[in-house]
């Protein structure tokens, strides 16, 4: 994984939006760069932005959400972080952002957003926060913990492992190297063994409590089942025979009832047919009239056509006078329109000559006016240009005067503050000495804080020791009381099971419950017992003696009492078992708690001794820092005295440095301003001379343009007066269009009048022709109509009608005629069907009666069927009970076989987990974890020694054989002397810590390619040689394709590393970035 670009906004002191491009040549060429700046300027914020964009958290802030966001810059409404990175699978961009309500700094924090996209397409891959974290882990092969161990070693993480005690080093090693899984495996193995043992006990208890029939009982139940099945078959046969007889009697009754219904329907229908005779006569007349419909339709059509032609003839004769008058009026209108057209054409010819002359004058006037407009525009532009030149001239004069005054002020300041010029060459050395003194003061302040923290920690440890002693005593007392209670419960359980085992008591209770069920069943057979007779066999069991029928029924009270006693005893023992099981688990927990309390007490006592030694060491460090500060401060004051006679009360190094920087910057600014003023004054004077020459030329040209304009204006006014006298204000084009329109309108009127006259003559001719045709048609149709009337009357009399009126009265439309005919036919068909069904039912009734299956009545047969059904139901219940008991016994046998196999398999499984538990299992995971961490510790030391050889050949790390998680150092410069890492100096501790950090990074990233590495740790404890070796070791990683970023404010490191990103603090708690690829947006 390689970080390509970083973009963020409003994080801590870095206000606004910033972007850093790590692909620029400055980074790729050297492979190492430094992030520098004063303490608190915001150097670590750059690494926080990388973590925030990828994992939505930082090494210093584990939680960022709607309730809290400590990384957002104060008084801002939003922040974001975005990183572009490359893996073997491609290039991706991960973006995290959070805003306040309405984008205001006082708004409520909103939920953060997290997304990841693939480049160069920009396709969004995921937007849900949980899924984004999982996808980042999948693409990079690193979760947050592995990322902070492999790529980004945050501030304070270097010495966490080296300075930790043995008891504290185990969880640190587990966290850094991911060996927590071995603890989990050990605990899971121990828990799995308990679960397997519990499952084995459950199977064992089930096998002890299973209840089966003995072989004699099973054979007796099967024989009884065979008897009951035979009895059920006999009853079923009798029931079927009785049901068939009842069905035969029911069919005869149904036929008799149906025959009576058919006779009733037939009589009713015959009466309806008799009442419909009038409709039959009506239908016959309608059918005769229907045969004459064709002839009558032809007659009616002739009559209608004759009447229509007669009306049309009268109407046509009345229109002829009006058509003749219209033709005469149209001839007069045509004559008048031709006269108007001749007058319009004469006027158009006379006006055309005058229009031609006026148009020539208009063209000359337009040309003259266009030239006048151009001359006016040129005069305006010339006047505007002269005004602009005058404005520029005034500006030049003002600037020249200002430059002269500024030059005078700068000269006076330089003369007065000539000693400030020496700061330009000597301030750099002063800055380095002041910065070194400031760093020493910070170290002293940090040492005092650590001293106070060590004192407070010592007091807290003393209190913790007392608390641990109390906890150990309390755990011992609770364990003793619990063990006493467990002994009492076991004694009580043994007393309760003196006579029998719990399994035997459960079997006895099950037998008592079955006996109670049988007694209840006997009590429900009271009605059957009343039918028993001495000497006759019982229908259920076949016995000849019936003792229960004589009132000798056993009472269930004794059985109920025994069941209650057994339930109470079983419940009590089971309760004791549950309590013992719970107490046993509690006993294990108390044993663990007691061991933990003893371990905690021992650890606290050891920590208290270490705390006292640490306090003494830190106190010595504070005294040494104070002495060094006093020495350097005196030397600095002597050097600064030549520039500052007196220092204000309460002065500090930073104020002094800022004062000297301000004086140097002010002197340099004055020098630059003086040179700039002299240069600008020369340029401004030259420009003013050129501007005066341009002004004189423009003013002369303006006078010439004004004279030419006046001469052209007089000529144009003369032409306008001539045109007005000739044609006034009229426009030739409009007048020409008006005359053409008059001619066109007159021509259209002539054409329209001619068309109307032609149409009038045509209409008159057509009307006269139509009247003649109607007169001829009416005369010819009168003869045909007389013949048709006579023929129809003759046909109607032949069908039985005396006149045309009788024919009309007998007519029916087709729908009514068909409906009446269908209704009468339906009556006839229904009568035929009823007669046929009546004959069929009579025949069937005679056939069924002849069968004579029985002489018994239907109620008698139904009573017999009810008795048989009752007996059959009782028999089925007995069969069901016997089958259920036999099936239950068979299922119990099968389950017994299955549980026996399961018990054997579970026993094998238990023994497997027991063997594994003996190897690696423990309730706290310590057994397997210690073994795995020992191996991991050896591997880590190998990686660390490889890195340590690159830093120095003096030291070699080895593992303490007596204490597996303790580190020792072999000093090759002291004849291979072995000593503890606690005796290392500050510089030596940093070198070893750096080697451990790089070794751990190699371990954490062994499955992932890491091409970027960021180190956030001060290098101030190293001397020049150690610092050079550390930088050489880090630079050598560039040969493996890695880009190394270091955060530090050590001056030597700044000089050693050429590529730097500088974080410069400004006023108001804000900082800015500068360096290769750094852009503010």
Secondary structure, 3 states (H helix, E strand, C coil): CEEEEEEEEEECCEEEEEEEECCCHHHHHHCEEEEECCCCCCHHHHHHHHHHHHHCCCCCCCCCCCCCCCCECCCCCEEEEEEEEEECCEEEEEEEEEEEHHHCCCCCECCCEEEEEEECCCEEEECCHHHHHHHHHHHHCCCHHHHHHHCEECCCCCHHHHCCCHHHHHHHHHHHHCCHHHHHHHHHHHHHHHHHHHHHHHHHHHHHHCCCCCHHHHHHHHHHHHHHHHHHHHHHHHHHHHHHHHHHHHHHHHHHHHHHHHHHHHHHHHHHHHHCHHHHHHHHHHHHHHHCHHHHHHHHHHHHHHHHHHHHHHHHHHHHHHHHHHHHHHHHHHHHHHHHHHHHHHHHHHHHHHHHHHHHHHHHHHHHHHHHHHHHHHHHHHHHHHHHHHHHHHHHHHHHHHHHHHHHHHHHHHHHCHHHHHHHHHHHHHHHHHHHHHHHHHHHHHHHHHHHHHHHHHHHHHHHHHHHHHHHHHHHHHHHHHHHHHHHHHHHHHHHCCCCCHHHHHHHHHHHHHHHHHHHHHHCCHHHHHCCCCCCCCCCCCCCCCCHHHCCCCCCHHHHHHHHHHHHHHHHHHHHHHHHHHHHHHHHHHHHHHHHHHHHHHHHHHHHHHHHHHHHHHHHHHHHHHHHHHHHHHHHHHHHCCCCCCCCCCCCHHHHHHHHHHHHHHHHHHHHHHHHHHHHHHHHHHHHHHHHHHHHHHHHHHHHHHHHHHHHHHHHHHHHHHHHHHHCCCCHHHHHHHHHHHHHHHHHHHHHHHHHHHHHHHHHHHHHHHHHHHHHHHHHHHHHHHHHHHHHHHHHHHCCCCCHHHHHHHCCCHHHHHHHHHHHHHHHHHHHHHHHHHHHHHHHHHHHHHHCCCCCCHHHHHHHHHHHHHHHHHHHHHHHHHHHHHHHHHHHHHHHHHHHHHHHHHHHHHHHHHHHHHHHCCCCCHHHHHHHHHHHHHHHHHHHHHHHHHHCCCEEEEECCCCCCCEEEEEHHHCCEEEEHHHCCHHHHHHHHHHHHHHHHHHHCCCCCCCEEEEECCCCCCCHHHHHHHHHHHHHHHHHCCEEEEECCCHHHHHHCCCEEEEEECHHHCEEEEECCEEEC
